[in-house]
């Protein structure tokens, strides 16, 4: 199944997963066609899903009344309207408090980078876990955490992110993607 309707090659995705999550190293890792389908799917690289405030949204939010004006509106409105206005005010405040994209983050596929690395982190955790039992006989999982900051090109997680970027034919490096992810986290 080659690229169809915006999807990367599923066979290539499956090969990437099998190369990085070897049965000999991760005996509980099961790489399926479904895993490959999800990795190849554009969902893992959609931008615009993060709650960030880009330049355009900041300009839109400036057009709304300030907090002081909203408080005045709420106080002067009838009871039923003041409840709705308070809700609007709270939602506006949440939007104003979202992480602001600064400078080149507005034009550097920042959101796509963060979403892609987050997807890679989730896959990494799922595929590196090893099933064991604790001292009480309860099942527990041990997994290898992917690094949050950029390590080196030779680090296995960086290699995995590089392969996923190539799979989706994106034009940024694993380093810039991992650094964007690291900057996005609080």
Order of alpha helices (4+ residues) and beta strands (2+ residues): alpha-alpha-beta-alpha-alpha-alpha-beta-alpha-beta-beta-alpha-alpha
